[in-house]
Amino acid sequence: MADLDKVKEAKEFHLDKPVESKPFFLKGANSLDWGMQNRFSRIFNPESGRTVMLAIDHGYFMGPTTGLERIDVNIVPLVKYCDALMLTRGVLRSTIPSAFGRGVVLRVSGGPSILKELSNEQIAVDIEDAIRLNVAAMAVQIFIGGEYETQSIHNMTRLVDIGNRYGIPTFAVTAVGKDMKRDAQYFRLACRMCAELGAQFIKTYYVPEGFETVAASCPVPLVMAGGKKLPELDALRMAYNAVDQGASGVDMGRNIFQSDAPVAMIQAIREVVHNQMKPEQALELYKTLRDEQK
C-alpha cells in the first residue's frame, strides 16, 4: 500500500485542455466494446486502417493443396510479414510459433470436404477453445444462394451472439458456388446480409465492375479474398483496385504462398495495401526482393 505520509496535493489537471474522445479508426466499429476494438487492432493496422491477412486455412476442406504441403517450411517464414493469420486451430497449435503476436483469425466452421456439398457446414469449434487460443476473430463461411444457405446464416448469427458475449469479432466469409454469378449485385446482397445480421467484418471477392458499390453499401469493413492464383502483376493490381475502391485490406493465400517467391510477394502486397504503392512499382519491388532472396 502506498505510504500516506507526505502525499503531494494533485495540481496538474490541465484545465485548458478538453478531454479527447477520438472515434475508433475502423469503419462501423466505433460502438464496439473495448475488448473487441482491441482485437481489431491486432488484425488491422491502426495507422493505415488496413490489413494484410495471410489465409492458410484451405486444408480444412481441400487437404494439403499446393503450397501448403509443409506449413512449417512454406508458411512460417511468411508470418512476420502479415498483419493477421487466417487458419485452423489444428495448424495454429501444431505449427505456428506462440510468439506470433499479431491477429489470429480462427476458422471455426467446417464439415464437408471438396468431395461433398460444401455449403453443408456447421460450427466446428467451441467458444472456450477460441478464447483459450487468444484469437482476435472467428471466421465462418456463408453460402448465400447455396443449398444450405439458411444453415450457414444461422451458424453465423449464433457465432455473432457468442462472440458479442466474449468480445470476439465474427468474420463472415462470403462463399460462391460454382453455379453462382460473381458480380456486384450478388456480393452487395451477400455482404449486406452478413452485416445486417451482425458480422463485424466480411471477406468477399473482388469484381472489376461495381466493387466500389459493394464496399459503399456495406456498413462494416470488407476484406478482399485473394482467390485463385494469378500472375503477380494481376494479383497486385487486384489488391490495389480493391483498396482504392473501399476495401479495408486483403486476405490472400494462393497468390502469396503459390508465388515463385512468397516472401517477396507478401512484402509487395504490404506496400500496395498499406502505402498504396502502384502495382507496377510493387512488381519491380517483388522482382528485386525475389532476386535478392535467391
PyMOL commands that set and color helices and strands:
alter all, ss='L'
color gray80, all
select helices_A, chain A and resi 34-43+59-62+71-74+76-81+89-95+127-132+149-166+184-196+211-216+232-244+254-257+262-275+279-292
alter helices_A, ss='H'
color red, helices_A
select strands_A, chain A and resi 51-55+84-87+103-107+109-110+122-123+137-142+170-174+201-205+222-225+249-252
alter strands_A, ss='S'
color yellow, strands_A
deselect
rebuild
show_as cartoon
